[in-house]
Amino acid sequence: MLSKRRRRQINFEIFSHVAKEYFGEISKDDGRHKILEEAYSFYVVPGGRNGGTNKREVEIFYGTRPFESVIDYVQREDGMPVRRRKLLAEHGASLVYDMADNGMVTCILYPPESDNLRRTESAIILDHIVKTEKLTGMPCLEGHWKCLMSYMQVASLEGEPTWRDRFRVMWLTLSRHLVVDGKHRSPWLREKMGWVVLFVLTVGFSGWALEIVKRVFFPGT
């Protein structure tokens, strides 16, 4: 009988083999994808973009594209400034599936960025997938795709976000773990709700305790 870890690994292996087909089908049904694909190109790479050799990784991403050239100045060895033309480029958003040693899979969303424009967060921990069989079905992947598309629309230079896109990205940044300045940040909503729950419990317990004191020491009042 296969262990739970091994079953997770097998599901991820299946996902790696069908990812191109599945995301091809999903993206084909999204009208906005064609515009982005023409501008950035689009890739589904089992094994990761660095040669496809990482068997624990699957990357879905929009590529890099130059969008403008500017003139800047750099100093020569003799200290004199010299003009040069610099090409500005933008990197598209990425969706990365990374399998851990125990077979669980983390889905990470990376934002688009250009030379001079970056978001506060460098990554959103979109999903921790324990039941990896979900990766072999469309519903889970369609949900992740919507997040990738909304991120591109909201954060890329060519994006034209709807109110749904803006709300989805806002919700993700409030409800998911983020990576900011190289450090993990707990979900904002969890921190705030924690304080609310603590306050409610404290107030509720205080009222309950006062009622007991009143009944024991001041009966009939």
N, CA, C and O of each residue as an XYZ file, in Angstrom:
884
protein
N       0.846     -1.205      0.000
C       0.000      0.000      0.000
C       0.877      1.249      0.000
O       1.848      1.332      0.753
N       0.538      2.206     -0.834
C       1.329      3.412     -0.948
C       1.106      4.327      0.250
O      -0.005      4.421      0.772
N       2.152      4.990      0.675
C       2.038      5.953      1.769
C       1.355      7.218      1.261
O       1.267      7.456      0.057
N       0.871      8.029      2.213
C       0.221      9.280      1.839
C       1.198     10.192      1.095
O       0.822     10.863      0.134
N       2.450     10.210      1.545
C       3.466     11.034      0.887
C       3.652     10.611     -0.562
O       3.724     11.450     -1.460
N       3.730      9.301     -0.782
C       3.952      8.799     -2.142
C       2.753      9.093     -3.039
O       2.923      9.403     -4.218
N       1.540      8.997     -2.489
C       0.346      9.298     -3.279
C       0.342     10.773     -3.695
O      -0.037     11.113     -4.815
N       0.767     11.631     -2.780
C       0.868     13.046     -3.125
C       1.876     13.268     -4.255
O       1.631     14.034     -5.187
N       2.994     12.593     -4.150
C       4.027     12.736     -5.182
C       3.529     12.266     -6.540
O       3.802     12.903     -7.557
N       2.803     11.157     -6.563
C       2.272     10.626     -7.824
C       1.275     11.615     -8.431
O       1.275     11.838     -9.642
N       0.426     12.206     -7.586
C      -0.518     13.207     -8.084
C       0.201     14.397     -8.690
O      -0.227     14.936     -9.710
N       1.309     14.811     -8.055
C       2.065     15.935     -8.592
C       2.737     15.565     -9.920
O       2.832     16.392    -10.827
N       3.196     14.331    -10.023
C       3.784     13.868    -11.279
C       2.746     13.883    -12.397
O       3.043     14.265    -13.529
N       1.527     13.465    -12.068
C       0.440     13.510    -13.056
C       0.168     14.957    -13.461
O       0.023     15.264    -14.644
N       0.103     15.828    -12.478
C      -0.124     17.247    -12.742
C       0.962     17.816    -13.663
O       0.668     18.581    -14.582
N       2.210     17.437    -13.409
C       3.320     17.924    -14.241
C       3.137     17.538    -15.702
O       3.500     18.294    -16.603
N       2.575     16.359    -15.929
C       2.397     15.877    -17.301
C       1.180     16.514    -17.998
O       1.168     16.652    -19.222
N       0.175     16.896    -17.226
C      -1.045     17.433    -17.843
C      -1.139     18.946    -17.756
O      -2.072     19.534    -18.304
N      -0.181     19.600    -17.069
C      -0.270     21.045    -16.815
C      -0.393     21.842    -18.119
O      -1.218     22.751    -18.211
N       0.420     21.509    -19.120
C       0.375     22.249    -20.385
C      -1.005     22.143    -21.034
O      -1.562     23.130    -21.513
N      -1.534     20.934    -21.038
C      -2.848     20.725    -21.654
C      -3.936     21.455    -20.882
O      -4.779     22.129    -21.474
N      -3.917     21.321    -19.553
C      -4.967     21.917    -18.731
C      -4.951     23.442    -18.811
O      -5.988     24.069    -19.027
N      -3.766     24.034    -18.636
C      -3.705     25.490    -18.668
C      -3.897     26.016    -20.091
O      -4.326     27.155    -20.279
N      -3.585     25.201    -21.079
C      -3.901     25.578    -22.449
C      -5.390     25.703    -22.651
O      -5.858     26.642    -23.295
N      -6.152     24.748    -22.098
C      -7.604     24.785    -22.198
C      -8.185     25.955    -21.415
O      -9.083     26.647    -21.896
N      -7.670     26.174    -20.209
C      -8.188     27.249    -19.360
C      -7.927     28.606    -19.998
O      -8.821     29.450    -20.065
N      -6.695     28.815    -20.468
C      -6.335     30.123    -21.033
C      -7.067     30.391    -22.342
O      -7.353     31.541    -22.675
N      -7.368     29.330    -23.082
C      -8.066     29.482    -24.362
C      -9.446     30.087    -24.171
O      -9.945     30.793    -25.048
N     -10.062     29.814    -23.033
C     -11.409     30.305    -22.758
C     -11.413     31.695    -22.120
O     -12.477     32.237    -21.821
N     -10.230     32.270    -21.912
C     -10.135     33.601    -21.299
C      -9.784     34.616    -22.391
O      -8.663     34.623    -22.901
N     -10.740     35.463    -22.741
C     -10.546     36.404    -23.841
C      -9.395     37.372    -23.635
O      -8.774     37.798    -24.609
N      -9.094     37.731    -22.395
C      -8.037     38.712    -22.134
C      -6.646     38.106    -22.258
O      -5.659     38.821    -22.434
N      -6.579     36.789    -22.166
C      -5.276     36.125    -22.229
C      -4.598     36.342    -23.582
O      -3.381     36.513    -23.637
N      -5.360     36.337    -24.662
C      -4.759     36.458    -25.989
C      -3.974     37.758    -26.131
O      -2.897     37.773    -26.726
N      -4.514     38.854    -25.583
C      -3.838     40.154    -25.655
C      -2.522     40.109    -24.886
O      -1.493     40.590    -25.361
N      -2.570     39.528    -23.695
C      -1.364     39.438    -22.873
C      -0.338     38.497    -23.494
O       0.863     38.761    -23.445
N      -0.809     37.412    -24.071
C       0.113     36.453    -24.683
C       0.858     37.089    -25.852
O       2.049     36.838    -26.037
N       0.171     37.906    -26.636
C       0.827     38.572    -27.765
C       1.891     39.559    -27.289
O       2.917     39.743    -27.945
N       1.639     40.190    -26.144
C       2.585     41.186    -25.634
C       3.749     40.547    -24.892
O       4.892     40.982    -25.040
N       3.471     39.516    -24.092
C       4.485     38.961    -23.193
C       4.958     37.557    -23.572
O       6.015     37.122    -23.115
N       4.206     36.856    -24.386
C       4.354     35.403    -24.572
C       3.902     34.703    -23.282
O       3.807     35.319    -22.220
N       3.632     33.415    -23.406
C       3.075     32.672    -22.272
C       3.685     31.288    -22.246
O       3.858     30.655    -23.287
N       4.016     30.812    -21.032
C       4.733     29.549    -20.900
C       4.146     28.706    -19.762
O       3.784     29.221    -18.705
N       4.066     27.417    -20.008
C       3.764     26.429    -18.968
C       4.938     25.462    -18.970
O       5.125     24.722    -19.936
N       5.735     25.456    -17.900
C       7.004     24.732    -17.909
C       7.103     23.766    -16.728
O       7.461     24.185    -15.627
N       6.795     22.487    -16.931
C       7.095     21.486    -15.899
C       8.606     21.431    -15.681
O       9.373     21.379    -16.642
N       9.024     21.442    -14.439
C      10.447     21.437    -14.132
C      11.032     22.822    -13.942
O      12.206     22.945    -13.593
N      10.243     23.876    -14.162
C      10.716     25.230    -13.925
C      11.422     25.838    -15.118
O      11.894     25.131    -16.010
N      11.487     27.152    -15.121
C      12.020     27.884    -16.280
C      13.528     27.758    -16.428
O      14.065     28.063    -17.493
N      14.224     27.316    -15.388
C      15.682     27.186    -15.484
C      16.077     25.812    -16.032
O      16.742     25.024    -15.360
N      15.655     25.550    -17.255
C      16.051     24.315    -17.924
C      15.096     23.158    -17.740
O      15.313     22.088    -18.309
N      14.037     23.343    -16.956
C      13.056     22.273    -16.766
C      13.584     21.051    -16.051
O      13.103     19.942    -16.287
N      14.575     21.232    -15.173
C      15.225     20.090    -14.519
C      14.726     19.828    -13.098
O      15.077     18.814    -12.495
N      13.909     20.737    -12.563
C      13.421     20.578    -11.190
C      12.104     19.809    -11.204
O      11.061     20.369    -11.541
N      12.145     18.543    -10.843
C      10.962     17.694    -10.910
C       9.915     18.051     -9.854
O       8.796     17.539     -9.879
N      10.288     18.930     -8.931
C       9.354     19.328     -7.878
C       8.667     20.658     -8.178
O       8.034     21.244     -7.299
N       8.789     21.126     -9.395
C       8.280     22.463     -9.702
C       7.576     22.501    -11.047
O       7.982     21.842    -12.004
N       6.516     23.284    -11.094
C       5.833     23.594    -12.347
C       5.605     25.104    -12.356
O       5.088     25.661    -11.388
N       5.987     25.761    -13.440
C       5.831     27.217    -13.552
C       4.907     27.570    -14.703
O       5.004     27.022    -15.802
N       4.008     28.503    -14.417
C       3.123     29.065    -15.436
C       3.354     30.565    -15.393
O       3.138     31.191    -14.355
N       3.788     31.153    -16.498
C       4.156     32.563    -16.410
C       4.082     33.276    -17.761
O       4.180     32.671    -18.829
N       3.904     34.587    -17.656
C       4.038     35.470    -18.800
C       5.494     35.935    -18.856
O       6.114     36.174    -17.821
N       6.027     36.059    -20.056
C       7.451     36.306    -20.228
C       7.864     37.752    -20.039
O       7.125     38.569    -19.491
N       9.064     38.043    -20.509
C       9.656     39.373    -20.400
C       9.543     40.088    -21.735
O       9.720     39.477    -22.788
N       9.247     41.384    -21.693
C       9.122     42.147    -22.932
C       9.696     43.546    -22.743
O       9.466     44.174    -21.710
N      10.435     44.037    -23.722
C      10.877     45.431    -23.691
C       9.699     46.334    -24.020
O       8.866     45.991    -24.860
N       9.625     47.483    -23.365
C       8.488     48.366    -23.644
C       8.906     49.808    -23.943
O       8.094     50.606    -24.412
N      10.171     50.140    -23.672
C      10.590     51.519    -23.916
C      12.112     51.601    -23.822
O      12.740     50.773    -23.162
N      12.696     52.588    -24.473
C      14.126     52.850    -24.309
C      14.319     54.273    -23.825
O      13.576     55.175    -24.211
N      15.315     54.473    -22.982
C      15.595     55.794    -22.419
C      17.085     56.080    -22.544
O      17.894     55.176    -22.756
N      17.425     57.349    -22.409
C      18.824     57.765    -22.421
C      19.243     58.066    -20.987
O      18.598     58.865    -20.309
N      20.316     57.436    -20.519
C      20.874     57.796    -19.227
C      22.380     58.001    -19.365
O      22.945     57.845    -20.448
N      23.007     58.346    -18.270
C      24.439     58.653    -18.286
C      25.176     57.734    -17.329
O      24.708     57.475    -16.220
N      26.318     57.246    -17.757
C      27.188     56.444    -16.895
C      28.585     57.050    -16.944
O      28.973     57.696    -17.917
N      29.328     56.820    -15.861
C      30.672     57.377    -15.794
C      31.695     56.421    -16.395
O      31.663     55.216    -16.149
N      32.597     56.981    -17.184
C      33.707     56.203    -17.713
C      34.791     56.082    -16.647
O      34.689     56.678    -15.574
N      35.815     55.316    -16.950
C      36.906     55.140    -16.000
C      37.599     56.458    -15.676
O      38.135     56.627    -14.581
N      37.589     57.392    -16.626
C      38.225     58.680    -16.363
C      37.302     59.658    -15.646
O      37.664     60.815    -15.435
N      36.094     59.189    -15.268
C      35.178     60.032    -14.513
C      34.240     60.860    -15.353
O      33.336     61.498    -14.813
N      34.425     60.868    -16.653
C      33.560     61.650    -17.538
C      32.268     60.892    -17.834
O      32.303     59.687    -18.081
N      31.129     61.583    -17.812
C      29.859     60.915    -18.123
C      29.719     60.653    -19.617
O      30.183     61.433    -20.448
N      29.084     59.564    -19.932
C      28.828     59.239    -21.326
C      27.379     58.787    -21.467
O      26.848     58.075    -20.614
N      26.758     59.209    -22.546
C      25.357     58.841    -22.775
C      25.265     57.403    -23.270
O      26.140     56.907    -23.979
N      24.168     56.749    -22.871
C      23.897     55.414    -23.407
C      22.387     55.211    -23.465
O      21.631     55.808    -22.699
N      21.986     54.388    -24.358
C      20.564     54.057    -24.479
C      20.282     52.795    -23.669
O      20.959     51.779    -23.825
N      19.287     52.872    -22.814
C      18.933     51.748    -21.949
C      17.551     51.248    -22.318
O      16.622     52.037    -22.486
N      17.418     49.948    -22.443
C      16.146     49.323    -22.783
C      15.425     48.926    -21.499
O      15.963     48.174    -20.687
N      14.210     49.430    -21.320
C      13.399     49.083    -20.153
C      12.564     47.844    -20.470
O      12.034     47.703    -21.573
N      12.456     46.953    -19.494
C      11.726     45.698    -19.708
C      10.788     45.428    -18.539
O      10.986     45.914    -17.426
N       9.768     44.642    -18.829
C       8.809     44.228    -17.804
C       8.718     42.707    -17.803
O       8.683     42.072    -18.856
N       8.680     42.136    -16.601
C       8.513     40.695    -16.430
C       7.069     40.413    -16.019
O       6.536     41.062    -15.119
N       6.446     39.452    -16.677
C       5.059     39.134    -16.375
C       4.896     38.363    -15.077
O       5.878     37.925    -14.478
N       3.657     38.201    -14.646
C       3.341     37.466    -13.416
C       3.610     35.973    -13.593
O       3.608     35.448    -14.706
N       3.840     35.307    -12.461
C       4.143     33.868    -12.475
C       3.299     33.136    -11.446
O       2.974     33.662    -10.382
N       2.960     31.921    -11.797
C       2.272     30.998    -10.897
C       3.183     29.783    -10.754
O       3.454     29.093    -11.737
N       3.655     29.516     -9.538
C       4.637     28.459     -9.323
C       4.075     27.421     -8.349
O       3.598     27.753     -7.263
N       4.146     26.169     -8.766
C       3.750     25.050     -7.906
C       5.026     24.355     -7.440
O       5.823     23.883     -8.251
N       5.206     24.301     -6.126
C       6.440     23.758     -5.559
C       6.104     22.634     -4.577
O       5.376     22.852     -3.609
N       6.628     21.445     -4.823
C       6.339     20.296     -3.973
C       7.397     20.167     -2.875
O       8.597     20.210     -3.148
N       6.940     20.009     -1.635
C       7.836     19.853     -0.496
C       8.220     18.383     -0.305
O       7.737     17.509     -1.025
N       9.088     18.122      0.668
C       9.554     16.758      0.923
C       8.416     15.813      1.293
O       8.462     14.622      0.982
N       7.389     16.354      1.964
C       6.271     15.499      2.389
C       5.213     15.329      1.303
O       4.178     14.706      1.538
N       5.463     15.875      0.127
C       4.534     15.728     -0.987
C       3.496     16.827     -1.090
O       2.812     16.937     -2.108
N       3.367     17.647     -0.047
C       2.427     18.765     -0.134
C       2.942     19.802     -1.123
O       4.146     19.914     -1.354
N       2.018     20.554     -1.703
C       2.383     21.500     -2.757
C       1.980     22.913     -2.343
O       0.857     23.153     -1.900
N       2.912     23.830     -2.496
C       2.638     25.238     -2.259
C       2.508     25.945     -3.597
O       3.360     25.798     -4.474
N       1.442     26.708     -3.747
C       1.209     27.490     -4.954
C       1.538     28.946     -4.642
O       0.928     29.550     -3.760
N       2.493     29.502     -5.362
C       2.983     30.852     -5.087
C       2.726     31.742     -6.301
O       2.958     31.343     -7.442
N       2.250     32.937     -6.036
C       1.941     33.899     -7.087
C       2.948     35.043     -7.012
O       3.068     35.710     -5.985
N       3.674     35.262     -8.116
C       4.654     36.341     -8.189
C       4.121     37.454     -9.084
O       3.580     37.171    -10.152
N       4.261     38.704     -8.676
C       3.681     39.806     -9.450
C       4.520     40.175    -10.660
O       5.709     39.858    -10.713
N       3.911     40.841    -11.632
C       4.708     41.422    -12.716
C       5.508     42.592    -12.161
O       5.103     43.211    -11.177
N       6.630     42.894    -12.780
C       7.418     44.040    -12.339
C       8.267     44.560    -13.492
O       8.648     43.810    -14.391
N       8.549     45.837    -13.450
C       9.421     46.473    -14.432
C      10.626     47.054    -13.707
O      10.733     46.948    -12.485
N      11.531     47.667    -14.461
C      12.745     48.206    -13.860
C      12.449     49.253    -12.795
O      13.178     49.365    -11.809
N      11.390     50.013    -12.989
C      11.113     51.129    -12.087
C       9.790     51.006    -11.346
O       9.396     51.930    -10.634
N       9.101     49.890    -11.498
C       7.787     49.744    -10.868
C       7.646     48.347    -10.279
O       7.621     47.353    -11.004
N       7.554     48.286     -8.950
C       7.403     47.013     -8.250
C       6.344     47.142     -7.161
O       6.156     48.213     -6.583
N       5.671     46.058     -6.897
C       4.691     46.047     -5.824
C       5.378     45.886     -4.472
O       6.543     45.499     -4.390
N       4.634     46.189     -3.421
C       5.184     46.049     -2.068
C       5.531     44.600     -1.784
O       6.604     44.305     -1.257
N       4.620     43.687     -2.133
C       4.873     42.265     -1.908
C       5.634     41.690     -3.093
O       5.363     42.027     -4.245
N       6.587     40.819     -2.795
C       7.329     40.147     -3.862
C       6.723     38.785     -4.177
O       7.096     38.162     -5.171
N       5.789     38.311     -3.343
C       5.108     37.037     -3.604
C       3.884     36.932     -2.713
O       3.837     37.496     -1.620
N       2.895     36.198     -3.203
C       1.705     35.841     -2.425
C       1.659     34.324     -2.323
O       1.700     33.628     -3.338
N       1.573     33.809     -1.100
C       1.416     32.358     -0.919
C      -0.057     32.055     -1.170
O      -0.898     32.185     -0.280
N      -0.343     31.654     -2.383
C      -1.731     31.543     -2.822
C      -2.456     30.363     -2.193
O      -3.619     30.485     -1.809
N      -1.780     29.221     -2.083
C      -2.478     28.008     -1.641
C      -1.479     26.990     -1.101
O      -0.378     26.841     -1.632
N      -1.875     26.295     -0.041
C      -1.141     25.128      0.445
C      -2.016     23.917      0.139
O      -3.102     23.778      0.700
N      -1.555     23.055     -0.735
C      -2.382     21.960     -1.232
C      -1.951     20.662     -0.577
O      -0.895     20.113     -0.891
N      -2.775     20.180      0.333
C      -2.512     18.914      1.036
C      -3.042     17.746      0.211
O      -2.355     16.741      0.029
N      -4.264     17.886     -0.282
C      -4.869     16.851     -1.126
C      -4.477     17.135     -2.579
O      -5.204     17.799     -3.317
N      -3.329     16.623     -2.962
C      -2.762     16.987     -4.257
C      -3.534     16.415     -5.442
O      -3.258     16.774     -6.587
N      -4.486     15.542     -5.187
C      -5.321     15.061     -6.286
C      -6.133     16.206     -6.897
O      -6.591     16.109     -8.036
N      -6.310     17.296     -6.131
C      -7.019     18.461     -6.673
C      -6.297     19.050     -7.886
O      -6.922     19.666     -8.750
N      -4.980     18.859     -7.945
C      -4.203     19.405     -9.049
C      -4.463     18.675    -10.369
O      -4.109     19.169    -11.440
N      -5.078     17.510    -10.282
C      -5.365     16.748    -11.497
C      -6.779     17.019    -12.018
O      -7.252     16.344    -12.932
N      -7.448     18.017    -11.424
C      -8.780     18.404    -11.872
C      -8.820     19.880    -12.202
O      -7.984     20.643    -11.719
N      -9.768     20.295    -13.007
C      -9.846     21.667    -13.493
C     -10.245     22.710    -12.440
O      -9.659     23.792    -12.438
N     -11.211     22.448    -11.545
C     -11.693     23.516    -10.656
C     -10.603     24.220     -9.863
O     -10.600     25.448     -9.779
N      -9.683     23.468     -9.282
C      -8.595     24.053     -8.505
C      -7.720     24.943     -9.389
O      -7.379     26.061     -9.003
N      -7.359     24.452    -10.564
C      -6.482     25.197    -11.458
C      -7.174     26.431    -12.033
O      -6.534     27.458    -12.259
N      -8.470     26.328    -12.269
C      -9.216     27.488    -12.766
C      -9.224     28.613    -11.744
O      -9.134     29.787    -12.103
N      -9.333     28.248    -10.454
C      -9.276     29.257     -9.400
C      -7.919     29.943     -9.358
O      -7.835     31.163     -9.217
N      -6.857     29.153     -9.482
C      -5.505     29.737     -9.494
C      -5.308     30.618    -10.730
O      -4.676     31.671    -10.654
N      -5.849     30.183    -11.854
C      -5.720     30.963    -13.090
C      -6.368     32.338    -12.938
O      -5.802     33.338    -13.380
N      -7.530     32.399    -12.329
C      -8.209     33.683    -12.133
C      -7.342     34.632    -11.315
O      -7.313     35.835    -11.575
N      -6.636     34.088    -10.327
C      -5.757     34.921     -9.510
C      -4.579     35.431    -10.339
O      -4.194     36.595    -10.223
N      -4.006     34.561    -11.176
C      -2.903     34.971    -12.046
C      -3.357     36.068    -13.014
O      -2.664     37.070    -13.190
N      -4.511     35.874    -13.634
C      -5.008     36.850    -14.598
C      -5.314     38.183    -13.924
O      -4.984     39.238    -14.466
N      -5.938     38.150    -12.754
C      -6.246     39.398    -12.049
C      -4.976     40.127    -11.644
O      -4.912     41.354    -11.709
N      -3.967     39.375    -11.229
C      -2.687     39.983    -10.850
C      -2.051     40.675    -12.060
O      -1.528     41.783    -11.937
N      -2.094     40.036    -13.204
C      -1.566     40.648    -14.418
C      -2.350     41.910    -14.776
O      -1.757     42.924    -15.145
N      -3.654     41.855    -14.669
C      -4.470     43.006    -15.037
C      -4.237     44.178    -14.092
O      -4.187     45.329    -14.527
N      -4.096     43.893    -12.809
C      -3.947     44.957    -11.820
C      -2.530     45.529    -11.804
O      -2.353     46.741    -11.680
N      -1.521     44.664    -11.929
C      -0.149     45.096    -11.666
C       0.726     45.276    -12.900
O       1.799     45.871    -12.793
N       0.314     44.789    -14.067
C       1.163     44.927    -15.252
C       0.915     46.262    -15.935
O      -0.111     46.903    -15.712
N       1.863     46.674    -16.766
C       1.751     47.959    -17.453
C       0.625     47.966    -18.473
O       0.049     49.016    -18.757
N       0.310     46.809    -19.020
C      -0.714     46.719    -20.057
C      -2.069     46.265    -19.524
O      -2.999     46.038    -20.298
N      -2.183     46.132    -18.197
C      -3.411     45.612    -17.607
C      -4.575     46.581    -17.700
O      -4.391     47.797    -17.657
N      -5.772     46.032    -17.829
C      -7.003     46.813    -17.803
C      -7.959     46.133    -16.818
O      -8.891     45.440    -17.225
N      -7.717     46.339    -15.521
C      -8.456     45.589    -14.501
C      -9.918     46.007    -14.374
O     -10.263     47.182    -14.496
N     -10.753     45.022    -14.127
C     -12.140     45.268    -13.767
C     -12.211     45.409    -12.249
O     -11.220     45.205    -11.548
N     -13.384     45.757    -11.756
C     -13.527     45.860    -10.302
C     -13.361     44.490     -9.655
O     -12.926     44.408     -8.506
N     -13.697     43.409    -10.366
C     -13.499     42.058     -9.836
C     -12.007     41.759     -9.681
O     -11.582     41.174     -8.685
N     -11.221     42.169    -10.678
C      -9.775     41.970    -10.589
C      -9.205     42.708     -9.386
O      -8.426     42.144     -8.619
N      -9.592     43.963     -9.223
C      -9.071     44.761     -8.111
C      -9.471     44.165     -6.775
O      -8.661     44.093     -5.852
N     -10.729     43.736     -6.672
C     -11.192     43.153     -5.421
C     -10.467     41.842     -5.129
O     -10.087     41.583     -3.987
N     -10.273     41.011     -6.161
C      -9.600     39.724     -5.961
C      -8.168     39.922     -5.467
O      -7.736     39.251     -4.530
N      -7.438     40.832     -6.088
C      -6.051     41.070     -5.668
C      -6.012     41.678     -4.275
O      -5.167     41.307     -3.460
N      -6.921     42.610     -3.993
C      -6.973     43.183     -2.647
C      -7.250     42.101     -1.611
O      -6.616     42.067     -0.557
N      -8.200     41.217     -1.915
C      -8.537     40.137     -0.995
C      -7.347     39.216     -0.765
O      -7.096     38.796      0.364
N      -6.617     38.902     -1.825
C      -5.441     38.041     -1.687
C      -4.382     38.683     -0.801
O      -3.785     38.009      0.039
N      -4.144     39.978     -0.979
C      -3.108     40.640     -0.185
C      -3.509     40.780      1.276
O      -2.650     40.945      2.142
N      -4.816     40.714      1.559
C      -5.275     40.811      2.946
C      -5.427     39.449      3.613
O      -5.306     39.340      4.833
N      -5.690     38.411      2.823
C      -6.048     37.113      3.405
C      -4.968     36.047      3.274
O      -5.113     34.961      3.835
N      -3.886     36.327      2.546
C      -2.847     35.327      2.332
C      -1.525     35.777      2.951
O      -1.300     36.961      3.202
N      -0.655     34.785      3.187
C       0.708     35.106      3.592
C       1.411     35.798      2.434
O       1.273     35.393      1.280
N       2.164     36.843      2.749
C       2.912     37.583      1.745
C       4.403     37.481      2.030
O       4.815     37.194      3.154
N       5.195     37.718      1.011
C       6.632     37.893      1.189
C       6.939     39.349      0.892
O       6.736     39.819     -0.228
N       7.432     40.065      1.901
C       7.738     41.490      1.777
C       9.155     41.722      2.284
O       9.473     41.379      3.423
N       9.996     42.296      1.450
C      11.401     42.539      1.811
C      12.095     41.252      2.255
O      12.916     41.260      3.172
N      11.754     40.153      1.593
C      12.399     38.884      1.888
C      11.884     38.185      3.137
O      12.416     37.142      3.516
N      10.857     38.737      3.788
C      10.318     38.141      5.011
C       8.853     37.783      4.828
O       8.106     38.480      4.142
N       8.453     36.671      5.461
C       7.049     36.269      5.407
C       6.223     37.160      6.330
O       6.622     37.454      7.457
N       5.078     37.577      5.832
C       4.166     38.404      6.621
C       2.836     37.673      6.766
O       2.266     37.202      5.781
N       2.352     37.582      7.993
C       1.086     36.895      8.246
C      -0.068     37.660      7.608
O       0.022     38.872      7.414
N      -1.155     36.955      7.281
C      -2.299     37.629      6.664
C      -2.838     38.750      7.548
O      -3.035     38.566      8.749
N      -3.070     39.896      6.948
C      -3.575     41.051      7.677
C      -4.909     40.742      8.330
O      -5.139     41.119      9.479
N      -5.788     40.062      7.615
C      -7.108     39.751      8.165
C      -7.006     38.836      9.382
O      -7.748     39.000     10.350
N      -6.090     37.879      9.331
C      -5.941     36.966     10.460
C      -5.475     37.715     11.700
O      -5.953     37.452     12.804
N      -4.542     38.647     11.522
C      -4.048     39.417     12.655
C      -5.156     40.280     13.239
O      -5.327     40.325     14.458
N      -5.913     40.966     12.387
C      -6.970     41.848     12.870
C      -8.112     41.054     13.484
O      -8.649     41.432     14.525
N      -8.486     39.945     12.834
C      -9.563     39.121     13.384
C      -9.148     38.498     14.704
O      -9.975     38.289     15.591
N      -7.850     38.201     14.829
C      -7.357     37.658     16.095
C      -7.580     38.631     17.236
O      -7.979     38.235     18.331
N      -7.318     39.918     16.978
C      -7.540     40.930     18.005
C      -9.023     41.085     18.311
O      -9.409     41.266     19.466
N      -9.853     41.013     17.275
C     -11.301     41.120     17.485
C     -11.811     39.966     18.333
O     -12.572     40.168     19.279
N     -11.377     38.727     17.980
C     -11.809     37.551     18.748
C     -11.326     37.654     20.191
O     -12.074     37.358     21.123
N     -10.073     38.074     20.373
C      -9.538     38.218     21.729
C     -10.323     39.240     22.522
O     -10.598     39.036     23.704
N     -10.690     40.356     21.869
C     -11.459     41.396     22.542
C     -12.836     40.877     22.950
O     -13.290     41.091     24.074
N     -13.492     40.189     22.012
C     -14.830     39.656     22.292
C     -14.781     38.657     23.432
O     -15.613     38.692     24.339
N     -13.789     37.756     23.380
C     -13.668     36.760     24.450
C     -13.363     37.413     25.785
O     -13.898     37.010     26.819
N     -12.499     38.425     25.761
C     -12.132     39.110     27.006
C     -13.329     39.815     27.603
O     -13.600     39.691     28.798
N     -14.048     40.557     26.772
C     -15.224     41.278     27.251
C     -16.293     40.302     27.708
O     -16.913     40.484     28.756
N     -16.500     39.262     26.907
C     -17.509     38.272     27.274
C     -17.170     37.574     28.576
O     -18.037     37.378     29.427
N     -15.890     37.193     28.734
C     -15.472     36.524     29.959
C     -15.589     37.454     31.157
O     -15.968     37.032     32.250
N     -15.259     38.736     30.940
C     -15.345     39.706     32.033
C     -16.782     39.828     32.508
O     -17.057     39.842     33.708
N     -17.702     39.918     31.537
C     -19.110     40.013     31.916
C     -19.590     38.783     32.641
O     -20.344     38.877     33.610
N     -19.153     37.615     32.173
C     -19.537     36.352     32.805
C     -18.976     36.263     34.226
O     -19.674     35.835     35.145
N     -17.704     36.671     34.404
C     -17.068     36.628     35.720
C     -17.745     37.590     36.679
O     -17.955     37.259     37.846
N     -18.090     38.784     36.197
C     -18.757     39.758     37.056
C     -20.131     39.262     37.505
O     -20.562     39.508     38.631
N     -20.803     38.562     36.600
C     -22.120     38.031     36.939
C     -22.016     36.985     38.043
O     -22.860     36.944     38.938
N     -20.978     36.131     37.988
C     -20.775     35.122     39.032
C     -20.488     35.796     40.371
O     -21.059     35.432     41.399
N     -19.599     36.778     40.340
C     -19.273     37.505     41.583
C     -20.523     38.142     42.175
O     -20.737     38.108     43.387
N     -21.342     38.721     41.307
C     -22.561     39.384     41.761
C     -23.516     38.394     42.424
O     -24.095     38.688     43.470
N     -23.678     37.218     41.810
C     -24.616     36.232     42.350
C     -24.114     35.605     43.647
O     -24.905     35.295     44.537
N     -22.786     35.417     43.754
C     -22.226     34.781     44.937
C     -22.160     35.724     46.107
O     -22.540     35.374     47.224
N     -21.671     36.940     45.849
C     -21.393     37.861     46.963
C     -22.492     38.908     47.176
O     -22.604     39.491     48.254
N     -23.284     39.134     46.154
C     -24.339     40.145     46.304
C     -25.666     39.594     45.794
O     -26.263     40.161     44.879
N     -26.136     38.480     46.387
C     -27.399     37.899     45.903
C     -28.582     38.847     46.147
O     -28.643     39.576     47.137
N     -29.483     38.795     45.222
C     -30.707     39.587     45.370
C     -30.574     41.015     44.909
O     -31.563     41.747     44.910
N     -29.363     41.452     44.506
C     -29.219     42.841     44.070
C     -29.522     42.938     42.571
O     -29.459     44.026     41.998
